[in-house]
């Protein structure tokens, strides 16, 4: 029985990933800010699947919260077999008008916490010569994003970090997968105040369940990069051969409200 630690598990893709893992008979450590939502998730999954769910309510925008989570799982003797770094959020608006504190928090969650969780749980996986890490990136990893500049800049980091780390540890029985969803009906766009952009209002959105199932399967298979949806896969490929100036202009048109 494998135990998965999932950040951002109270809603969206993380919520669906928790349900999928529980349905496979695996125990869970679920991390998010909302303890009420996590407790409801714990109750429902334990009742339905007979597994154990440990709740850790933490705000990952606070520096070194990942260490607090790690220390708690260590003190309880919980072995984390699958680390799923799903927590993340975006912000819509021109950089000149945006709030630095919010952007700093976003960098902390999308990049720093993800990296720190990996740093903390990887040594145990290496010692056991077994483990899987799923880092949720985005198709934004392949293109700059005017009016979501900082968010879109965090995702190439996740992709590059995941690919490099997978190369380092794959011979030790560990895989690192970067999941790259496109626009998804997950609550992300509303939280980012981007729900009226063409990207979210004029395209058919994948469901969180579809993306989670795709990502979970890719993690189990040890895939290095998993881009959800044929069109997203095609776009990630074609931008390699498109002039960067044009890519940025098209990206701006797609993201604009």
C-alpha positions as CSV (number, residue, x, y, z in Angstrom):
1,X,0.0,0.0,0.0
2,X,1.6,3.3,-1.2
3,X,1.1,6.6,0.7
4,X,0.8,9.7,-1.4
5,X,1.3,13.3,-0.1
6,X,-0.7,15.7,-2.1
7,X,-0.5,19.5,-1.8
8,X,-3.4,21.7,-2.8
9,X,-5.7,18.7,-2.2
10,X,-8.8,20.6,-1.1
11,X,-10.1,21.4,-4.6
12,X,-9.5,21.0,-8.3
13,X,-6.9,18.7,-9.7
14,X,-5.4,17.9,-6.3
15,X,-8.8,16.9,-4.9
16,X,-9.3,14.5,-7.8
17,X,-5.8,13.1,-7.5
18,X,-6.6,12.3,-3.8
19,X,-9.8,10.5,-4.8
20,X,-8.0,8.5,-7.5
21,X,-5.2,7.4,-5.2
22,X,-7.7,6.4,-2.5
23,X,-9.6,4.4,-5.0
24,X,-6.5,2.4,-5.6
25,X,-6.3,1.5,-1.9
26,X,-3.5,4.0,-1.1
27,X,-3.2,6.1,2.1
28,X,-2.9,9.8,1.9
29,X,-1.4,12.9,3.5
30,X,-3.4,15.9,2.2
31,X,-2.1,19.4,2.5
32,X,-3.9,22.7,1.9
33,X,-5.0,25.9,3.7
34,X,-8.6,24.9,4.4
35,X,-8.8,22.4,7.2
36,X,-12.6,22.1,6.9
37,X,-12.4,21.0,3.3
38,X,-9.6,18.6,4.1
39,X,-11.5,17.1,7.0
40,X,-14.5,16.5,4.7
41,X,-12.3,14.9,2.2
42,X,-10.7,12.7,4.9
43,X,-14.1,11.6,6.1
44,X,-15.5,10.8,2.7
45,X,-12.4,8.9,1.4
46,X,-11.9,6.9,4.6
47,X,-15.5,5.9,4.7
48,X,-15.7,5.0,1.0
49,X,-12.3,3.2,0.6
50,X,-11.2,2.1,4.0
51,X,-7.9,3.9,3.8
52,X,-6.1,6.3,6.1
53,X,-6.0,10.0,5.4
54,X,-3.8,12.4,7.5
55,X,-4.8,16.1,7.3
56,X,-2.2,18.9,7.5
57,X,-3.6,22.3,7.2
58,X,-0.9,24.7,6.1
59,X,-0.4,27.8,4.0
60,X,2.4,27.0,1.7
61,X,3.0,30.7,0.9
62,X,4.6,31.0,4.3
63,X,8.4,30.2,4.0
64,X,9.6,26.8,5.3
65,X,6.1,25.4,5.7
66,X,7.2,22.4,3.7
67,X,9.7,21.6,6.5
68,X,6.9,21.7,9.1
69,X,4.9,19.2,7.0
70,X,7.9,17.0,6.6
71,X,8.7,17.1,10.3
72,X,5.1,16.1,11.1
73,X,5.1,13.1,8.8
74,X,8.5,12.0,10.1
75,X,7.3,12.3,13.7
76,X,4.3,10.1,12.9
77,X,6.4,7.5,11.0
78,X,4.6,8.1,7.7
79,X,6.5,7.0,4.7
80,X,5.7,9.1,1.6
81,X,6.0,6.9,-1.5
82,X,4.4,9.3,-3.9
83,X,5.0,13.1,-3.6
84,X,2.5,15.1,-5.6
85,X,3.3,18.8,-5.8
86,X,0.0,20.1,-7.0
87,X,-0.4,23.4,-5.0
88,X,-0.2,26.5,-7.1
89,X,-2.1,29.6,-8.1
90,X,-2.0,32.4,-10.7
91,X,-2.7,36.1,-11.0
92,X,-4.1,38.0,-13.9
93,X,-3.1,41.6,-14.7
94,X,-0.2,43.7,-16.0
95,X,3.0,43.4,-14.0
96,X,3.1,47.1,-13.4
97,X,-0.3,47.0,-11.7
98,X,0.1,43.8,-9.8
99,X,0.6,43.4,-6.1
100,X,4.2,42.3,-5.1
101,X,3.1,40.5,-2.0
102,X,0.7,38.3,-4.0
103,X,3.3,37.6,-6.6
104,X,5.9,36.8,-4.0
105,X,3.5,34.4,-2.4
106,X,2.9,32.8,-5.8
107,X,6.6,32.3,-6.3
108,X,6.8,30.8,-2.8
109,X,4.0,28.3,-3.6
110,X,4.6,27.5,-7.2
111,X,8.4,27.2,-7.0
112,X,10.0,27.3,-3.6
113,X,7.6,25.0,-1.7
114,X,7.5,22.5,-4.6
115,X,11.3,22.5,-4.6
116,X,11.6,22.2,-0.8
117,X,9.1,19.4,-0.6
118,X,11.2,17.5,-3.2
119,X,14.4,18.2,-1.4
120,X,13.0,16.9,1.9
121,X,11.3,13.7,0.6
122,X,13.7,12.6,-2.1
123,X,16.5,11.3,0.2
124,X,14.1,8.7,1.7
125,X,13.0,7.6,-1.8
126,X,16.7,7.2,-2.8
127,X,17.4,5.2,0.4
128,X,14.5,2.9,-0.5
129,X,15.4,2.9,-4.2
130,X,11.7,3.5,-4.9
131,X,9.4,6.5,-5.2
132,X,7.5,8.7,-7.6
133,X,7.2,12.5,-7.8
134,X,4.5,14.3,-9.8
135,X,5.0,18.1,-10.2
136,X,2.1,20.0,-11.7
137,X,3.4,22.4,-14.3
138,X,1.2,23.8,-17.1
139,X,1.2,24.3,-20.9
140,X,2.3,27.8,-19.7
141,X,5.7,26.2,-19.3
142,X,6.1,26.4,-23.1
143,X,5.1,30.0,-23.7
144,X,5.5,33.4,-22.0
145,X,2.2,34.9,-20.8
146,X,1.7,38.6,-21.0
147,X,-0.8,39.8,-18.3
148,X,0.1,36.6,-16.3
149,X,3.8,37.2,-16.6
150,X,5.0,35.9,-13.2
151,X,2.7,32.9,-13.1
152,X,3.7,31.8,-16.6
153,X,7.4,32.3,-15.6
154,X,7.0,29.9,-12.7
155,X,5.9,27.0,-14.9
156,X,9.0,26.6,-17.1
157,X,10.9,26.3,-13.8
158,X,8.7,23.4,-12.7
159,X,9.1,21.7,-16.1
160,X,12.9,22.2,-16.3
161,X,13.5,21.2,-12.7
162,X,11.4,18.0,-13.1
163,X,13.1,16.9,-16.3
164,X,16.6,17.5,-14.9
165,X,15.8,15.7,-11.6
166,X,14.3,12.8,-13.4
167,X,17.5,12.4,-15.3
168,X,19.5,12.4,-12.0
169,X,17.4,9.9,-10.2
170,X,15.8,7.6,-12.7
171,X,18.6,5.0,-12.4
172,X,17.8,4.8,-8.6
173,X,14.2,3.5,-9.0
174,X,12.6,6.9,-8.9
175,X,10.7,8.8,-11.5
176,X,9.8,12.5,-11.7
177,X,6.9,13.5,-13.9
178,X,5.9,17.0,-15.0
179,X,2.2,17.2,-15.6
180,X,1.3,20.0,-18.1
181,X,-2.4,20.7,-18.3
182,X,-4.0,23.3,-20.5
183,X,-7.0,25.4,-19.4
184,X,-8.9,23.3,-16.9
185,X,-12.2,23.7,-15.1
186,X,-10.6,23.6,-11.6
187,X,-11.4,27.0,-10.0
188,X,-7.9,28.2,-10.9
189,X,-9.2,30.8,-13.4
190,X,-11.6,32.4,-10.9
191,X,-9.0,32.6,-8.2
192,X,-6.6,34.1,-10.7
193,X,-9.3,36.6,-11.9
194,X,-8.7,35.2,-15.4
195,X,-12.1,33.6,-15.9
196,X,-13.1,36.2,-18.5
197,X,-10.0,35.7,-20.6
198,X,-10.4,34.1,-24.0
199,X,-8.3,31.2,-22.7
200,X,-11.0,30.2,-20.2
201,X,-14.2,31.7,-21.6
202,X,-13.9,30.8,-25.3
203,X,-12.4,27.3,-25.1
204,X,-13.7,23.9,-24.0
205,X,-12.1,23.2,-20.7
206,X,-10.8,19.9,-19.6
207,X,-12.2,18.7,-16.3
208,X,-10.1,18.3,-13.2
209,X,-11.0,14.7,-13.1
210,X,-9.7,14.1,-16.7
211,X,-6.4,15.9,-16.0
212,X,-5.9,14.1,-12.7
213,X,-6.5,10.7,-14.2
214,X,-4.1,11.5,-17.0
215,X,-1.5,12.8,-14.6
216,X,-1.8,9.9,-12.1
217,X,-1.4,7.3,-14.9
218,X,1.6,9.2,-16.3
219,X,3.2,9.2,-12.9
220,X,2.7,5.4,-12.4
221,X,4.2,4.8,-15.8
222,X,7.2,7.0,-14.9
223,X,6.7,9.4,-17.9
224,X,9.0,12.4,-17.8
225,X,6.6,15.0,-19.3
226,X,2.8,14.5,-19.6
227,X,0.9,17.1,-21.7
228,X,-2.8,16.7,-21.4
229,X,-4.8,16.9,-24.7
230,X,-3.8,16.5,-28.3
231,X,-4.1,20.2,-29.1
232,X,-1.9,21.1,-26.1
233,X,0.7,18.5,-27.2
234,X,0.6,20.0,-30.7
235,X,1.0,23.6,-29.5
236,X,3.9,22.6,-27.2
237,X,5.6,21.1,-30.2
238,X,4.8,23.8,-32.8
239,X,6.1,26.7,-30.6
240,X,9.6,25.3,-31.0
241,X,9.5,26.3,-34.6
242,X,7.6,29.6,-34.3
243,X,9.4,33.0,-33.9
244,X,9.3,33.9,-30.2
245,X,8.0,37.4,-30.9
246,X,5.0,35.8,-32.6
247,X,4.5,33.3,-29.8
248,X,4.3,36.1,-27.3
249,X,1.8,38.1,-29.4
250,X,-0.5,35.1,-29.8
251,X,-0.2,34.2,-26.1
252,X,-1.3,37.8,-25.2
253,X,-4.3,37.6,-27.5
254,X,-5.4,34.2,-26.0
255,X,-5.0,35.4,-22.4
256,X,-6.5,38.9,-22.8
257,X,-10.0,39.5,-21.6
